[in-house]
Amino acid sequence: MSEKVVLAYSGGLDTSVILKWLLDKGYEVVAYMADVGQEEDFEAARKKALDIGAAKVYVEDLKNEFVTDFIFPAIRANAVYEGKYLLGTSLARPLIAKRQVEIARKEGTTIVAHGATGKGNDQVRFEMSYYVLMPDVKIISLWKDEGFLSRFRGRTDMINFANEKGIPVPVTADKPYSMDDNLMHISYEAGVLENPRYEPQKDMFRKTTDPVEAPDTPEEIMIEFQQGNPVLVRNLSDKTEKKGALELFQYFNVLAGKHGIGRVDMVENRFVGMKSRGVYETPGGTILMQAHLDIEGLTMDREVKLLRDSLIPKYAQLIYFGFWYSPEMEVLRALMDKAQEHVSGKVYLKLYKGNVIIQGRESEESLYDEKTASMDIHGGYDQKDAIGFIRLNALRLRASAKRLK
């Protein structure tokens, strides 16, 4: 009896070849496609997998779970990797792996496969998730398999194999880079982008308008947060309102894309040790991140914020490296969520030619006291108290200064 394997399948050249390769090796293959918001003809991909020989094809709609359980926690934590990357691909992988393991259990197997390469981060993100969610898992990662690597040295070998096996291959010209698309972002890397000096061409971008060509009229919106999560957006320009996590996030993508918001071009440090160049479009996530940072300034205690901010780099690194399902991540998530208890209120923003411009904010949880902060009235603050406050803080500085004389 053939062993059954659940393959994370995209419908593209690589995973189609992998599907056929596994079949030729005697496996019964169940193909699994995760809908995390990418532009994809899922029915065409389903048919293709069945035509190649898949025993069954799962197409799973994970968009809402992606927003509520992965994107929003990252926004609540202000998770940014190396100061720029909002972690779109990194956040999707543990969710995709989670559902893949669930399907494997349903299908009565402990064997899973993926098409991530041995040079990138995704192999780690998938496989670390598999090991936690199914400790007795058997992983087939063909881009680390000697036989597979000797057979396929490049894209030409894979196209030739596909033609030999009757696997449909698009006749369109190859893109000079690779892409990964989901609700949070679209990433571009490899190919011509491997030259860090190369400027991406205008026709590469899919989610955002060129800021130069964005509307000349700014658009004003209001975002309402409750405990760090967006719960409402109101377009103050055309009165549109959206609620519900998925609907909200999709609308943020539309607004930000229209105004050319969310483009990032960077050289980053992969977990495996090499540097790589990535170009990203994260439209809705960029709006949300800026608004969330702003409402925190009004509502979060200074020392809580300082402590939480010191942990953001580690939190982002854990996501990027593939440790979403880890004990340390559980602890950090609990702390991040605790820090968000009072992060509620409204932020008013203007969207204009690639920029998110904060116009104001208000909250019933505000720690800001206008009378105390005012330069025009005393407001219950005795300025003479600052004399002793400054002297006490200067005590150790004065002692150090005297020692140097």
C-alpha positions in Angstrom: 0.0 0.0 0.0 1.3 3.4 -1.0 2.3 5.9 1.7 0.2 9.0 1.8 1.8 12.5 1.8 0.1 15.9 2.1 1.9 18.3 -0.2 1.7 22.1 0.3 0.8 22.9 -3.3 0.7 26.2 -5.1 -0.1 25.2 -8.7 3.2 26.7 -10.0 6.0 24.9 -11.7 8.0 23.8 -8.7 5.2 22.2 -6.7 3.7 20.7 -9.8 7.0 19.0 -10.6 7.3 17.9 -6.9 3.8 16.5 -7.1 4.7 14.3 -10.1 8.1 13.4 -8.6 6.4 12.1 -5.5 3.9 10.1 -7.5 6.7 8.6 -9.5 8.4 7.6 -6.2 5.2 5.6 -5.3 3.5 8.0 -2.9 -0.2 8.7 -2.8 -0.3 12.5 -2.8 -2.9 14.8 -1.3 -2.4 18.3 -2.6 -3.3 21.2 -0.2 -3.7 24.8 -1.2 -4.0 27.6 1.4 -6.0 30.7 0.4 -4.3 33.4 2.4 -5.5 36.2 0.1 -3.2 35.7 -2.9 -4.4 36.3 -6.5 -4.9 32.7 -7.7 -7.2 30.7 -9.9 -7.8 28.0 -7.3 -10.1 25.9 -9.5 -7.6 25.8 -12.3 -4.9 24.8 -9.8 -7.2 22.1 -8.3 -7.9 20.7 -11.8 -4.2 20.7 -12.6 -3.2 18.8 -9.5 -5.9 16.2 -10.2 -4.8 15.9 -13.8 -1.2 15.3 -12.7 -2.4 12.5 -10.4 -3.2 13.9 -7.0 -5.6 11.6 -5.1 -7.4 14.6 -3.5 -7.0 18.4 -3.4 -7.9 20.6 -0.5 -8.4 24.3 -1.1 -8.7 25.9 2.4 -9.9 29.5 2.9 -7.7 30.8 5.7 -8.0 34.5 5.1 -10.0 35.4 8.2 -7.8 33.4 10.5 -4.8 34.9 8.9 -6.0 38.4 9.8 -7.3 37.7 13.3 -4.7 35.2 14.6 -1.5 36.3 12.8 -1.6 39.8 11.3 -3.4 41.5 14.2 -1.1 40.1 16.9 1.9 41.3 14.9 0.4 44.8 14.6 -0.4 44.8 18.3 3.2 44.1 18.9 4.5 46.6 16.3 6.5 43.7 14.9 9.0 44.9 12.3 12.1 42.9 11.3 15.3 44.9 11.0 13.4 48.2 11.1 11.6 47.8 7.8 10.0 44.4 7.0 6.4 43.9 8.3 6.7 40.1 8.0 4.0 39.3 5.5 5.4 35.9 4.3 6.7 35.1 7.7 3.3 35.4 9.3 1.5 33.3 6.7 3.8 30.2 6.9 2.9 29.0 10.4 -0.8 29.2 9.5 -0.3 27.3 6.3 1.7 24.6 8.1 -0.9 24.4 10.9 -3.7 23.6 8.5 -1.5 21.2 6.6 -0.8 19.2 9.7 -4.6 19.2 10.5 -5.2 17.8 7.0 -2.5 15.2 7.5 -4.2 14.0 10.7 -7.5 13.9 8.9 -6.0 11.8 6.1 -4.3 9.4 8.6 -0.7 10.2 7.7 2.3 11.8 9.4 4.1 12.6 6.1 4.1 16.2 4.8 6.0 17.9 2.0 6.7 21.4 0.8 8.5 23.2 -2.0 10.6 25.7 -0.1 14.3 25.8 -1.1 17.2 25.0 1.1 18.6 28.5 0.9 15.6 30.5 2.3 13.7 31.1 5.5 10.5 29.3 4.5 11.9 25.8 4.9 12.6 26.7 8.5 9.2 28.2 9.1 7.4 25.2 7.6 9.5 22.5 9.2 9.7 24.1 12.7 5.9 24.4 12.7 5.5 20.8 11.6 7.8 19.5 14.3 5.9 21.3 17.0 2.4 20.5 15.8 3.1 16.9 14.9 6.3 15.7 16.7 6.3 12.4 14.9 6.1 14.0 11.5 8.1 12.8 8.5 9.1 15.7 6.3 9.8 15.5 2.6 11.8 18.6 1.6 13.0 17.8 -1.9 15.2 20.8 -2.4 17.4 19.2 0.2 17.3 15.8 -1.4 20.4 14.6 -3.3 18.5 12.8 -6.0 16.1 15.6 -6.7 19.0 18.2 -6.7 21.0 16.1 -9.2 18.0 15.9 -11.5 17.0 19.5 -11.3 19.8 22.1 -11.5 17.6 24.9 -12.7 14.3 26.1 -14.1 15.1 24.7 -17.6 15.4 21.1 -16.2 12.0 21.5 -14.4 10.3 22.8 -17.6 11.8 19.9 -19.6 10.5 17.4 -17.0 7.1 19.0 -17.0 6.9 18.7 -20.8 8.0 15.1 -20.6 5.3 14.3 -18.1 2.6 16.2 -19.7 2.4 18.9 -17.0 1.0 22.2 -18.4 3.6 24.9 -18.3 2.6 28.5 -18.9 4.0 29.8 -22.2 4.3 33.4 -20.9 7.8 34.8 -20.5 9.5 34.1 -17.2 9.3 36.8 -14.6 12.8 38.1 -13.8 12.1 37.7 -10.1 10.0 35.5 -7.7 6.9 36.6 -5.9 4.9 35.6 -2.8 1.5 37.1 -2.4 -1.0 37.2 0.5 -3.4 39.5 2.3 -0.6 41.2 4.2 1.9 41.8 1.4 3.5 40.8 -1.8 7.3 40.1 -1.8 9.7 40.2 -4.7 13.2 38.6 -4.6 15.8 36.7 -6.7 16.5 37.2 -10.4 17.3 40.7 -11.4 16.7 41.8 -7.8 19.8 40.0 -6.6 21.8 43.0 -7.6 21.2 45.3 -4.7 21.8 48.4 -6.9 19.1 47.4 -9.4 16.1 49.7 -9.3 12.8 47.8 -9.5 10.8 48.7 -12.6 7.4 50.4 -12.3 5.5 47.5 -13.8 6.7 45.1 -11.1 4.4 46.4 -8.4 1.0 44.8 -8.1 -0.6 46.1 -4.9 0.3 49.8 -4.9 0.1 52.7 -7.3 3.3 54.6 -8.0 3.3 57.4 -5.4 4.1 59.9 -8.1 0.9 58.8 -10.0 -1.3 58.5 -6.9 -4.3 60.9 -6.5 -3.5 64.6 -6.0 -6.3 64.8 -3.5 -5.6 63.3 0.0 -8.0 60.9 1.6 -8.9 61.3 5.3 -9.9 58.3 7.4 -10.5 57.4 11.1 -9.5 54.1 12.6 -10.9 53.0 15.9 -9.0 50.5 18.1 -10.0 48.4 21.0 -7.2 46.8 23.0 -4.8 47.2 20.1 -7.1 45.7 17.5 -8.8 47.8 14.7 -12.6 47.5 15.0 -13.8 50.2 12.7 -12.6 52.4 9.8 -14.5 55.4 8.6 -13.6 57.2 5.4 -14.1 60.8 6.2 -13.9 61.7 2.5 -16.7 59.5 1.2 -18.4 58.3 4.4 -17.6 54.6 3.8 -17.5 52.5 7.0 -16.1 49.0 7.4 -16.2 46.6 10.4 -15.0 43.0 10.8 -11.4 41.9 10.8 -11.1 40.6 7.2 -13.3 43.3 5.7 -11.4 46.0 7.5 -8.0 44.7 6.4 -9.1 44.3 2.7 -10.3 47.9 2.8 -7.0 49.1 4.2 -5.3 47.4 1.3 -7.5 49.1 -1.2 -7.0 52.6 0.4 -3.3 52.2 0.8 -2.8 50.7 -2.6 -4.6 53.6 -4.2 -2.3 56.1 -2.5 0.9 54.3 -3.1 1.5 53.4 0.5 3.6 50.5 1.8 6.6 50.0 -0.5 9.9 48.8 1.1 13.2 47.9 -0.5 15.8 46.4 1.8 18.7 44.1 2.2 17.9 41.8 5.1 19.6 39.0 7.1 18.1 35.6 6.5 18.1 33.0 9.3 20.3 30.7 7.4 23.1 33.3 7.5 23.2 35.0 4.1 22.0 38.5 3.3 19.2 38.8 0.7 17.5 41.7 -1.1 13.7 41.9 -0.8 11.2 44.3 -2.1 7.8 44.4 -0.4 4.4 46.0 -0.8 2.5 46.0 2.5 -0.2 48.5 1.9 -2.9 47.9 4.6 -0.4 46.8 7.2 1.5 50.0 6.9 -1.5 52.2 7.5 -2.5 50.0 10.5 1.0 50.0 12.0 1.3 53.8 11.8 -2.1 54.3 13.4 -1.5 51.8 16.1 1.9 53.3 17.0 0.1 56.7 17.4 -2.7 55.5 19.7 -0.2 53.9 21.9 1.4 57.2 22.5 -1.8 58.5 24.0 -2.8 55.4 26.0 0.2 53.4 27.1 2.2 53.9 30.3 5.7 55.1 29.7 7.5 52.2 31.5 5.2 49.6 30.0 5.9 51.0 26.6 9.7 51.0 27.2 9.7 47.4 28.4 7.5 46.3 25.5 9.5 48.2 22.9 12.7 46.6 24.1 11.2 43.2 23.2 9.9 44.1 19.7 13.2 43.1 17.9 13.1 39.6 19.5 9.4 39.2 18.8 9.9 40.1 15.2 13.0 37.9 14.9 11.1 34.9 16.3 8.4 35.4 13.6 11.0 35.8 10.8 13.0 32.8 11.9 10.0 30.5 12.1 9.5 30.2 15.9 5.8 31.1 16.0 5.0 27.9 17.9 7.6 28.1 20.6 7.5 28.5 24.4 9.3 31.9 24.3 6.8 33.2 21.7 3.9 32.2 24.0 5.4 34.2 26.8 6.1 37.2 24.5 2.6 37.1 23.1 1.1 37.1 26.6 3.2 40.2 27.5 2.3 42.0 24.2 -1.4 41.4 24.7 -1.2 42.5 28.4 0.4 45.7 27.2 -2.5 46.4 24.9 -5.3 46.3 27.6 -5.8 50.1 27.5 -4.8 50.7 23.8 -8.2 51.9 22.7 -9.3 55.0 20.9 -9.5 56.7 17.5 -6.8 57.9 15.2 -7.4 60.4 12.4 -5.1 60.0 9.3 -4.5 61.5 5.9 -3.4 59.3 3.0 -1.4 61.1 0.4 1.2 60.0 -2.3 2.9 57.2 -0.3 2.5 58.9 3.1 0.4 58.2 6.1 0.0 61.5 7.9 -1.4 61.5 11.4 -3.8 64.3 12.1 -4.9 63.6 15.6 -6.2 61.1 18.1 -8.6 60.7 21.0 -9.4 58.1 23.6 -11.3 57.5 26.8 -8.2 55.6 28.0 -6.0 58.6 27.5 -3.2 59.2 30.0 -2.7 62.7 28.6 -3.8 65.5 30.9 -4.1 68.8 29.0 -4.1 70.9 32.1 -1.0 69.3 33.5 0.8 69.5 30.2 -0.3 73.1 29.5 2.3 75.9 29.3 -0.4 78.4 30.1 -1.7 77.2 33.4 -0.3 75.4 36.5 -2.8 72.6 36.2 -2.0 71.1 39.7 1.7 70.8 38.8 4.0 72.6 41.1 7.0 73.5 38.9 9.2 74.1 42.1 9.0 70.3 42.6 11.3 69.9 39.6 14.2 71.5 41.7 14.5 68.4 43.9 13.7 66.0 41.1 16.6 67.4 39.0 19.0 67.5 42.0 18.4 63.9 42.8 18.8 62.7 39.2 22.0 64.8 39.0 23.5 63.3 42.2 25.4 60.4 40.6 26.4 62.6 37.6 28.0 65.1 39.9 29.8 62.4 41.8 31.2 61.0 38.6 32.2 64.5 37.4 34.1 65.2 40.7 36.0 61.9 40.4 37.4 62.9 37.0 38.9 66.1 38.3 
